[in-house]
Amino acid sequence: MSTMVTWEQLLSRAEETHEGCLVWLGAKDRHGYGVVRRNNKNYLIHRLAWIINFGQPTKDFPLVLHRCDNPPCFALEHLFLGTHADNSRDMAKKGRVGGQGVTSCPRGHPYVDGSWYGTRWARTCKQCAKARSKERYRASKR
């Protein structure tokens, strides 16, 4: 793949933070990663930055990962190559796995043993569910 974008073009749409991140100021995807659209395809900015400076990632290490955990960052010293397993380990180590570290529901009720139901991927607060059920019942009686 030809990068279709130069390093200078990327830098012209970036701002450096005090942490050393080069933050993309252009378009972002729904996860906050910088993107540029060329030929009806979105390209991730951090991946383009890697390709422009070092060439395509290898088959053994196909992903471009962030050390800084800042999705719009494309500072070369904050990027490294890895596998899907490396990415999963990195996410777990940084506490970014499916609600890990979430201690209360969106309304502030604490998640303690017996106060919620669901799976490890999705929790429902029993107190909120009961309130919604009561509200639905009242609405049906009107």
N, CA and C atoms as a LAMMPS dump frame, in Angstrom:
ITEM: TIMESTEP
0
ITEM: NUMBER OF ATOMS
426
ITEM: BOX BOUNDS ff ff ff
-5.0000000000000000e+02 5.0000000000000000e+02
-5.0000000000000000e+02 5.0000000000000000e+02
-5.0000000000000000e+02 5.0000000000000000e+02
ITEM: ATOMS id mol type element x y z
1 1 1 N 0.849 -1.185 0
2 1 2 C 0 0 0
3 1 3 C 0.888 1.24 0
4 2 1 N 0.647 2.107 -0.904
5 2 2 C 1.298 3.414 -0.886
6 2 3 C 0.659 4.23 0.232
7 3 1 N 1.452 4.965 0.992
8 3 2 C 0.885 5.669 2.138
9 3 3 C -0.018 6.825 1.734
10 4 1 N 0.182 7.401 0.563
11 4 2 C -0.665 8.474 0.055
12 4 3 C -0.603 9.733 0.913
13 5 1 N 0.129 9.713 2.007
14 5 2 C 0.246 10.837 2.92
15 5 3 C 1.712 10.948 3.312
16 6 1 N 2.184 12.168 3.463
17 6 2 C 3.582 12.352 3.876
18 6 3 C 3.654 12.627 5.374
19 7 1 N 4.833 12.44 5.924
20 7 2 C 5.07 12.719 7.347
21 7 3 C 4.793 14.197 7.638
22 8 1 N 5.19 15.064 6.734
23 8 2 C 4.968 16.5 6.912
24 8 3 C 3.475 16.816 6.958
25 9 1 N 2.677 16.131 6.132
26 9 2 C 1.223 16.337 6.165
27 9 3 C 0.64 15.904 7.505
28 10 1 N 1.125 14.795 8.043
29 10 2 C 0.644 14.344 9.353
30 10 3 C 1.009 15.369 10.424
31 11 1 N 2.25 15.831 10.411
32 11 2 C 2.707 16.794 11.415
33 11 3 C 1.942 18.115 11.339
34 12 1 N 1.508 18.492 10.142
35 12 2 C 0.79 19.764 9.987
36 12 3 C -0.592 19.727 10.654
37 13 1 N -1.101 18.533 10.959
38 13 2 C -2.412 18.399 11.604
39 13 3 C -2.27 17.838 13.016
40 14 1 N -1.139 18.119 13.66
41 14 2 C -0.867 17.557 14.982
42 14 3 C -0.49 18.636 15.982
43 15 1 N -0.641 18.268 17.235
44 15 2 C -0.23 19.141 18.341
45 15 3 C 0.531 18.279 19.33
46 16 1 N 1.679 18.788 19.811
47 16 2 C 2.462 18.027 20.783
48 16 3 C 2.009 18.366 22.202
49 17 1 N 1.817 17.331 23.017
50 17 2 C 1.41 17.53 24.411
51 17 3 C 2.639 17.524 25.304
52 18 1 N 2.452 17.907 26.566
53 18 2 C 3.592 17.916 27.492
54 18 3 C 4.061 16.504 27.818
55 19 1 N 3.238 15.465 27.523
56 19 2 C 3.665 14.072 27.715
57 19 3 C 4.464 13.56 26.533
58 20 1 N 4.607 14.391 25.48
59 20 2 C 5.359 13.985 24.298
60 20 3 C 4.503 13.337 23.226
61 21 1 N 3.19 13.287 23.414
62 21 2 C 2.303 12.73 22.4
63 21 3 C 2.183 13.704 21.229
64 22 1 N 2.134 13.161 20.026
65 22 2 C 1.763 13.934 18.845
66 22 3 C 0.301 13.603 18.598
67 23 1 N -0.594 14.498 18.948
68 23 2 C -2.023 14.229 18.888
69 23 3 C -2.6 14.708 17.566
70 24 1 N -3.274 13.811 16.87
71 24 2 C -3.928 14.107 15.605
72 24 3 C -5.11 15.036 15.848
73 25 1 N -5.172 16.151 15.131
74 25 2 C -6.244 17.129 15.292
75 25 3 C -7.338 16.975 14.237
76 26 1 N -7.115 16.086 13.283
77 26 2 C -8.098 15.858 12.229
78 26 3 C -9.185 14.889 12.678
79 27 1 N -9.788 14.223 11.719
80 27 2 C -10.912 13.315 11.983
81 27 3 C -10.476 12.156 12.881
82 28 1 N -11.445 11.675 13.661
83 28 2 C -11.205 10.532 14.552
84 28 3 C -12.338 9.533 14.388
85 29 1 N -12.037 8.263 14.648
86 29 2 C -13.084 7.247 14.608
87 29 3 C -13.815 7.224 15.948
88 30 1 N -14.786 6.326 16.098
89 30 2 C -15.601 6.318 17.315
90 30 3 C -14.829 5.917 18.568
91 31 1 N -13.622 5.392 18.39
92 31 2 C -12.788 5.011 19.532
93 31 3 C -11.74 6.074 19.851
94 32 1 N -11.733 7.161 19.073
95 32 2 C -10.802 8.253 19.321
96 32 3 C -9.505 8.175 18.541
97 33 1 N -9.337 7.141 17.698
98 33 2 C -8.123 7.011 16.896
99 33 3 C -8.185 7.965 15.712
100 34 1 N -7.072 8.627 15.42
101 34 2 C -7.005 9.516 14.272
102 34 3 C -7.143 8.727 12.983
103 35 1 N -7.893 9.27 12.045
104 35 2 C -8.084 8.611 10.748
105 35 3 C -7.96 9.624 9.622
106 36 1 N -7.543 9.129 8.487
107 36 2 C -7.558 9.899 7.259
108 36 3 C -8.209 9.014 6.2
109 37 1 N -9.021 9.61 5.343
110 37 2 C -9.74 8.842 4.322
111 37 3 C -9.086 9.07 2.966
112 38 1 N -8.723 7.981 2.333
113 38 2 C -8.152 8.026 0.985
114 38 3 C -8.766 6.875 0.187
115 39 1 N -9.177 7.162 -1.037
116 39 2 C -9.743 6.135 -1.929
117 39 3 C -10.86 5.349 -1.256
118 40 1 N -11.776 6.061 -0.594
119 40 2 C -12.938 5.451 0.073
120 40 3 C -12.565 4.459 1.175
121 41 1 N -11.418 4.653 1.79
122 41 2 C -10.997 3.77 2.883
123 41 3 C -10.404 4.629 3.995
124 42 1 N -10.733 4.287 5.241
125 42 2 C -10.158 4.981 6.39
126 42 3 C -8.847 4.32 6.775
127 43 1 N -7.835 5.147 7.042
128 43 2 C -6.539 4.659 7.494
129 43 3 C -6.269 5.25 8.873
130 44 1 N -5.83 4.414 9.802
131 44 2 C -5.484 4.874 11.144
132 44 3 C -4.17 5.655 11.088
133 45 1 N -4.17 6.823 11.697
134 45 2 C -3.02 7.718 11.635
135 45 3 C -1.773 7.086 12.254
136 46 1 N -1.914 6.429 13.409
137 46 2 C -0.722 5.856 14.04
138 46 3 C -0.121 4.756 13.164
139 47 1 N -0.98 4.042 12.448
140 47 2 C -0.484 2.995 11.535
141 47 3 C 0.222 3.636 10.329
142 48 1 N -0.371 4.696 9.784
143 48 2 C 0.277 5.411 8.673
144 48 3 C 1.626 5.977 9.094
145 49 1 N 1.682 6.543 10.305
146 49 2 C 2.945 7.098 10.802
147 49 3 C 4.024 6.017 10.828
148 50 1 N 3.649 4.829 11.276
149 50 2 C 4.609 3.719 11.321
150 50 3 C 5.06 3.346 9.911
151 51 1 N 4.096 3.194 9.003
152 51 2 C 4.403 2.777 7.628
153 51 3 C 5.294 3.802 6.931
154 52 1 N 4.992 5.082 7.094
155 52 2 C 5.788 6.141 6.469
156 52 3 C 7.238 6.071 6.945
157 53 1 N 7.446 5.823 8.233
158 53 2 C 8.794 5.882 8.801
159 53 3 C 9.54 4.558 8.823
160 54 1 N 8.819 3.431 8.939
161 54 2 C 9.496 2.148 9.094
162 54 3 C 9.058 1.08 8.091
163 55 1 N 8.041 1.349 7.303
164 55 2 C 7.524 0.352 6.368
165 55 3 C 6.394 -0.453 6.997
166 56 1 N 5.854 -1.363 6.227
167 56 2 C 4.713 -2.174 6.668
168 56 3 C 5.066 -3.03 7.882
169 57 1 N 4.129 -3.176 8.828
170 57 2 C 4.33 -4.143 9.91
171 57 3 C 4.466 -5.549 9.321
172 58 1 N 5.131 -6.43 10.027
173 58 2 C 5.358 -7.78 9.522
174 58 3 C 4.169 -8.687 9.813
175 59 1 N 4.176 -9.858 9.193
176 59 2 C 3.115 -10.83 9.442
177 59 3 C 3.169 -11.332 10.881
178 60 1 N 4.36 -11.413 11.465
179 60 2 C 4.518 -11.874 12.849
180 60 3 C 4.041 -10.833 13.862
181 61 1 N 4.15 -9.562 13.511
182 61 2 C 3.733 -8.463 14.394
183 61 3 C 2.905 -7.474 13.575
184 62 1 N 1.631 -7.81 13.329
185 62 2 C 0.823 -7.035 12.384
186 62 3 C 0.212 -5.74 12.919
187 63 1 N 0.178 -5.547 14.241
188 63 2 C -0.496 -4.382 14.812
189 63 3 C 0.493 -3.31 15.236
190 64 1 N 0.063 -2.049 15.141
191 64 2 C 0.83 -0.929 15.671
192 64 3 C 0.123 -0.516 16.957
193 65 1 N 0.801 -0.678 18.09
194 65 2 C 0.216 -0.444 19.412
195 65 3 C 0.773 0.833 20.037
196 66 1 N 0.05 1.347 21.044
197 66 2 C 0.458 2.565 21.751
198 66 3 C 1.047 2.24 23.124
199 67 1 N 2.207 2.791 23.425
200 67 2 C 2.736 2.715 24.796
201 67 3 C 2 3.701 25.696
202 68 1 N 1.598 4.839 25.118
203 68 2 C 1.031 5.943 25.895
204 68 3 C -0.465 5.784 26.15
205 69 1 N -1.116 4.852 25.482
206 69 2 C -2.56 4.63 25.672
207 69 3 C -3.395 5.836 25.255
208 70 1 N -2.906 6.628 24.33
209 70 2 C -3.601 7.812 23.857
210 70 3 C -3.974 7.581 22.383
211 71 1 N -5.231 7.209 22.082
212 71 2 C -5.601 6.798 20.718
213 71 3 C -5.224 7.768 19.59
214 72 1 N -5.352 9.101 19.748
215 72 2 C -4.989 9.955 18.616
216 72 3 C -3.484 10.227 18.489
217 73 1 N -2.672 9.661 19.382
218 73 2 C -1.226 9.9 19.357
219 73 3 C -0.567 9.085 18.242
220 74 1 N 0.378 9.731 17.548
221 74 2 C 1.169 9.009 16.553
222 74 3 C 2.664 9.308 16.691
223 75 1 N 3.088 9.693 17.895
224 75 2 C 4.512 9.907 18.162
225 75 3 C 5.234 8.571 18.011
226 76 1 N 6.262 8.538 17.206
227 76 2 C 6.93 7.274 16.881
228 76 3 C 7.489 6.572 18.114
229 77 1 N 7.995 7.344 19.088
230 77 2 C 8.554 6.72 20.291
231 77 3 C 7.464 6.137 21.191
232 78 1 N 6.197 6.429 20.906
233 78 2 C 5.082 5.882 21.687
234 78 3 C 4.456 4.663 21.02
235 79 1 N 4.949 4.296 19.843
236 79 2 C 4.373 3.191 19.079
237 79 3 C 5.302 1.984 19.079
238 80 1 N 4.691 0.802 19.007
239 80 2 C 5.479 -0.426 18.876
240 80 3 C 4.636 -1.466 18.156
241 81 1 N 5.293 -2.436 17.559
242 81 2 C 4.589 -3.508 16.848
243 81 3 C 4.243 -4.629 17.801
244 82 1 N 3.126 -5.291 17.539
245 82 2 C 2.723 -6.412 18.375
246 82 3 C 1.672 -7.266 17.7
247 83 1 N 1.261 -8.289 18.409
248 83 2 C 0.223 -9.214 17.939
249 83 3 C -1.083 -8.896 18.653
250 84 1 N -2.15 -9.589 18.278
251 84 2 C -3.422 -9.425 18.979
252 84 3 C -3.272 -9.839 20.446
253 85 1 N -2.498 -10.893 20.693
254 85 2 C -2.257 -11.34 22.072
255 85 3 C -1.503 -10.262 22.853
256 86 1 N -0.51 -9.636 22.223
257 86 2 C 0.231 -8.544 22.872
258 86 3 C -0.725 -7.4 23.223
259 87 1 N -1.63 -7.085 22.301
260 87 2 C -2.584 -6.004 22.525
261 87 3 C -3.514 -6.34 23.697
262 88 1 N -3.989 -7.578 23.753
263 88 2 C -4.866 -8 24.854
264 88 3 C -4.137 -7.932 26.19
265 89 1 N -2.882 -8.415 26.235
266 89 2 C -2.093 -8.361 27.471
267 89 3 C -1.86 -6.915 27.898
268 90 1 N -1.546 -6.058 26.924
269 90 2 C -1.292 -4.644 27.212
270 90 3 C -2.549 -3.981 27.771
271 91 1 N -3.711 -4.283 27.189
272 91 2 C -4.974 -3.721 27.673
273 91 3 C -5.259 -4.183 29.101
274 92 1 N -5.067 -5.468 29.362
275 92 2 C -5.325 -6.003 30.701
276 92 3 C -4.383 -5.378 31.719
277 93 1 N -3.107 -5.25 31.346
278 93 2 C -2.112 -4.669 32.244
279 93 3 C -2.465 -3.22 32.599
280 94 1 N -3.073 -2.515 31.643
281 94 2 C -3.42 -1.107 31.846
282 94 3 C -4.848 -0.934 32.365
283 95 1 N -5.545 -2.051 32.638
284 95 2 C -6.882 -1.978 33.214
285 95 3 C -7.962 -1.526 32.258
286 96 1 N -7.83 -1.876 30.965
287 96 2 C -8.816 -1.447 29.984
288 96 3 C -9.622 -2.606 29.418
289 97 1 N -9.858 -3.637 30.217
290 97 2 C -10.596 -4.799 29.731
291 97 3 C -12.013 -4.764 30.247
292 98 1 N -12.982 -4.699 29.341
293 98 2 C -14.407 -4.81 29.588
294 98 3 C -14.924 -4.415 30.956
295 99 1 N -14.826 -3.164 31.32
296 99 2 C -15.407 -2.697 32.561
297 99 3 C -14.557 -2.964 33.787
298 100 1 N -13.366 -3.457 33.575
299 100 2 C -12.455 -3.704 34.689
300 100 3 C -12.236 -2.379 35.423
301 101 1 N -12.413 -2.395 36.705
302 101 2 C -12.226 -1.178 37.478
303 101 3 C -13.497 -0.365 37.656
304 102 1 N -14.605 -0.767 36.996
305 102 2 C -15.873 -0.067 37.175
306 102 3 C -16.484 -0.554 38.484
307 103 1 N -16.696 0.339 39.418
308 103 2 C -17.153 -0.061 40.752
309 103 3 C -18.59 0.325 41.051
310 104 1 N -19.233 1.056 40.117
311 104 2 C -20.625 1.435 40.349
312 104 3 C -21.345 1.563 39.014
313 105 1 N -22.674 1.518 39.089
314 105 2 C -23.492 1.673 37.885
315 105 3 C -23.474 3.147 37.472
316 106 1 N -23.988 3.465 36.278
317 106 2 C -23.988 4.856 35.837
318 106 3 C -24.727 5.819 36.78
319 107 1 N -25.66 5.294 37.601
320 107 2 C -26.387 6.147 38.544
321 107 3 C -25.712 6.197 39.922
322 108 1 N -24.574 5.531 40.045
323 108 2 C -23.801 5.632 41.275
324 108 3 C -24.012 4.543 42.303
325 109 1 N -24.879 3.558 42.033
326 109 2 C -25.069 2.466 42.989
327 109 3 C -23.836 1.562 42.941
328 110 1 N -23.263 1.226 44.082
329 110 2 C -22.025 0.423 44.078
330 110 3 C -22.278 -1.005 43.6
331 111 1 N -21.319 -1.515 42.814
332 111 2 C -21.34 -2.915 42.409
333 111 3 C -20.67 -3.721 43.514
334 112 1 N -21.464 -4.35 44.347
335 112 2 C -20.957 -5.248 45.379
336 112 3 C -21.633 -6.59 45.174
337 113 1 N -21.145 -7.617 45.839
338 113 2 C -21.726 -8.944 45.672
339 113 3 C -23.234 -8.909 45.876
340 114 1 N -23.961 -9.439 44.898
341 114 2 C -25.408 -9.522 45.001
342 114 3 C -26.157 -8.285 44.547
343 115 1 N -25.455 -7.196 44.195
344 115 2 C -26.156 -5.97 43.809
345 115 3 C -26.349 -5.856 42.297
346 116 1 N -25.848 -6.825 41.546
347 116 2 C -25.95 -6.771 40.1
348 116 3 C -26.114 -8.182 39.54
349 117 1 N -26.542 -8.243 38.285
350 117 2 C -26.601 -9.533 37.597
351 117 3 C -26.105 -9.321 36.177
352 118 1 N -25.827 -10.392 35.505
353 118 2 C -25.327 -10.321 34.138
354 118 3 C -24.093 -11.178 33.981
355 119 1 N -23.269 -10.793 33.016
356 119 2 C -22.041 -11.524 32.732
357 119 3 C -20.858 -10.638 33.086
358 120 1 N -19.673 -11.161 32.877
359 120 2 C -18.502 -10.324 33.15
360 120 3 C -18.346 -9.226 32.098
361 121 1 N -19.088 -9.325 30.975
362 121 2 C -19.011 -8.307 29.928
363 121 3 C -20.068 -7.224 30.085
364 122 1 N -21.184 -7.558 30.724
365 122 2 C -22.262 -6.58 30.87
366 122 3 C -22.947 -6.789 32.208
367 123 1 N -23.003 -5.738 33.007
368 123 2 C -23.643 -5.825 34.319
369 123 3 C -24.883 -4.956 34.344
370 124 1 N -25.881 -5.403 35.081
371 124 2 C -27.095 -4.623 35.303
372 124 3 C -27.277 -4.464 36.795
373 125 1 N -27.421 -3.237 37.215
374 125 2 C -27.635 -2.922 38.624
375 125 3 C -29.05 -3.349 39.01
376 126 1 N -29.186 -4.168 40.047
377 126 2 C -30.508 -4.638 40.48
378 126 3 C -31.391 -3.492 40.945
379 127 1 N -30.81 -2.519 41.634
380 127 2 C -31.584 -1.384 42.128
381 127 3 C -32.149 -0.568 40.961
382 128 1 N -31.348 -0.331 39.939
383 128 2 C -31.816 0.41 38.767
384 128 3 C -32.853 -0.399 37.991
385 129 1 N -32.628 -1.712 37.862
386 129 2 C -33.573 -2.567 37.145
387 129 3 C -34.925 -2.574 37.841
388 130 1 N -34.91 -2.61 39.168
389 130 2 C -36.159 -2.598 39.931
390 130 3 C -36.893 -1.272 39.728
391 131 1 N -36.171 -0.166 39.737
392 131 2 C -36.78 1.152 39.527
393 131 3 C -37.377 1.249 38.123
394 132 1 N -36.663 0.729 37.103
395 132 2 C -37.196 0.741 35.734
396 132 3 C -38.456 -0.105 35.636
397 133 1 N -38.453 -1.255 36.293
398 133 2 C -39.611 -2.14 36.281
399 133 3 C -40.821 -1.451 36.911
400 134 1 N -40.618 -0.8 38.053
401 134 2 C -41.708 -0.079 38.712
402 134 3 C -42.246 1.03 37.815
403 135 1 N -41.351 1.758 37.157
404 135 2 C -41.767 2.849 36.28
405 135 3 C -42.576 2.317 35.093
406 136 1 N -42.133 1.204 34.503
407 136 2 C -42.889 0.592 33.397
408 136 3 C -44.267 0.155 33.863
409 137 1 N -44.346 -0.409 35.065
410 137 2 C -45.633 -0.851 35.618
411 137 3 C -46.565 0.336 35.814
412 138 1 N -46.033 1.423 36.413
413 138 2 C -46.857 2.624 36.636
414 138 3 C -47.338 3.209 35.302
415 139 1 N -46.452 3.223 34.313
416 139 2 C -46.81 3.772 33.014
417 139 3 C -47.911 2.937 32.351
418 140 1 N -47.886 1.637 32.573
419 140 2 C -48.915 0.773 31.958
420 140 3 C -50.277 0.957 32.616
421 141 1 N -50.322 1.47 33.839
422 141 2 C -51.568 1.664 34.56
423 141 3 C -52.194 3.034 34.294
424 142 1 N -51.506 3.883 33.6
425 142 2 C -52.025 5.243 33.343
426 142 3 C -53.054 5.234 32.249
